Amino acid sequence: MKQQEYIQITEENLIHTYNRYPIVLESGEGVYLYDVNGKKYLDFGAGIAVFALGYNNRTYNDAIKNQVDHLIHTSNLYYHTPLAEAAQKVVKASQMDQVFFTNSGTEAIEGAIKLAKKYAYQKDNQTDHEIIAMQHSFHGRSLGALSVTGNIKYQEPFKPLIGGVKFAEFNQLESVLEQITDKTCAIILEPIQGEGGIYPATLEFLQGLREVCDKKDILLIFDEIQCGMGRTGSMFAWQQYGVKPDIMTMAKALGCGIPVGAFAAIKRVADSFVPGDHGTTYGGNPLACAAVSKVFDLFEELHLVEHVKENSDYLEAGLDMFVRKYDQVKARRGKGFMQGLELTIPVGNIILKALDLGLILISAGSNVIRFVPPLVITKEDIDEMLSILEKTIQSVL
Ligand SMILES: *Cc1c(COP(=O)(O)O)cnc(C)c1O
């Protein structure tokens, strides 16, 4: 079958919620993807910050194949070995005390919100608690996660959403403080906003939030789904700020392609949940946990966090060059291998042209090119990306 036929069949049969780029991907090797015509693409999107290990990592693939041959699913009515191993590794890496596995980032957010509500409910038996979230945030598409996503366009047709959610300006401590009432049970934010355009939080902002949360026993929830798992040069982004949350969510690179998410919490908060409060059929099943477990092993073996730390200056310097050279490239923002270039114009055509030249890029909002490559990229890969980006920008601008 030809590429165009696959595209046509997909469009006929799939509910149209995405405008997909016109390529049909078939396989991957390292930092490259191949389409059904055999065309090669350097991948700086990693399936939206998921495939940290690069494609076709032998050890990772073998671990998953091996688990498939043993046991894929059990439900959460029983214990299984990958669950014990994965839970221990997540707890250690996240510096949280206990974890709950989900099937996606969105579900991790749902669980985090429920846990915060339960914690507050236990204190005063009231059911009118409030959550403060940020403008331009992104936490997912289910009704709970959408309720804390600061994007009117995503929310509007699906109202009413869950009540008691207020929005504040990211990096504006005053605007958060203004929204706090006796009912506030949690503040939720991404330490580095992803979909909103790659905006890192300032240290003062996170420290200020931590301080007010401590003072008023409000839970601080960090959504590390995109910025976590080594992407910014520490296992989780908050670790380089030194501001620890009470609950945190993770997903994306947690399973490196096997769908899995998690929320983790400090003990005092985790203890609010008792059997019956939350559950999932698939969440944390043996296949997902085998992936998580192997991902943490490989992060250590490959020294991925150090690798990001050592090479991110090089990526930043290369991107900064575009800011100096082209008037339409306004700014670079980000940390580690989570970078954004903000342009004065929509970036859709640039991304299409890059694809044509064999480079996969993604956007974050309409005017920002987002760079979230596999964490294994080398300086040579960065050079190759920069050179294709240069050709792309020259031909489009
Ligand atoms: C991707 C993302 C989510 C949603 O995760 P899904 O796995 O798509 O459900 C939530 N929060 C952030 C910060 C994300 O980047």
The ligand as an SDF file (V2000), in Angstrom:
LIG
                    3D

 15 15  0  0  0  0  0  0  0  0999 V2000
    1.3030   15.3640   27.9240 C   0  0  0  0  0  0  0  0  0  0  0  0
    0.9840   16.0510   29.2000 C   0  0  0  0  0  0  0  0  0  0  0  0
   -0.1270   15.6760   29.9850 C   0  0  0  0  0  0  0  0  0  0  0  0
   -1.1130   14.6240   29.5290 C   0  0  0  0  0  0  0  0  0  0  0  0
   -0.5260   13.3820   29.4130 O   0  0  0  0  0  0  0  0  0  0  0  0
   -1.2400   12.2510   28.4970 P   0  0  0  0  0  0  0  0  0  0  0  0
   -0.3330   11.0680   28.6250 O   0  0  0  0  0  0  0  0  0  0  0  0
   -1.3340   12.8030   27.1150 O   0  0  0  0  0  0  0  0  0  0  0  0
   -2.5640   11.9780   29.0810 O   0  0  0  0  0  0  0  0  0  0  0  0
   -0.2990   16.3150   31.2020 C   0  0  0  0  0  0  0  0  0  0  0  0
    0.5640   17.2450   31.6250 N   0  0  0  0  0  0  0  0  0  0  0  0
    1.6320   17.6370   30.9050 C   0  0  0  0  0  0  0  0  0  0  0  0
    2.5620   18.6630   31.4500 C   0  0  0  0  0  0  0  0  0  0  0  0
    1.8760   17.0610   29.6650 C   0  0  0  0  0  0  0  0  0  0  0  0
    2.9160   17.4660   28.9340 O   0  0  0  0  0  0  0  0  0  0  0  0
  1  2  1  0
  2  3  1  0
  2 14  2  0
  3  4  1  0
  3 10  2  0
  4  5  1  0
  5  6  1  0
  6  7  2  0
  6  8  1  0
  6  9  1  0
 10 11  1  0
 11 12  2  0
 12 13  1  0
 12 14  1  0
 14 15  1  0
M  END
$$$$
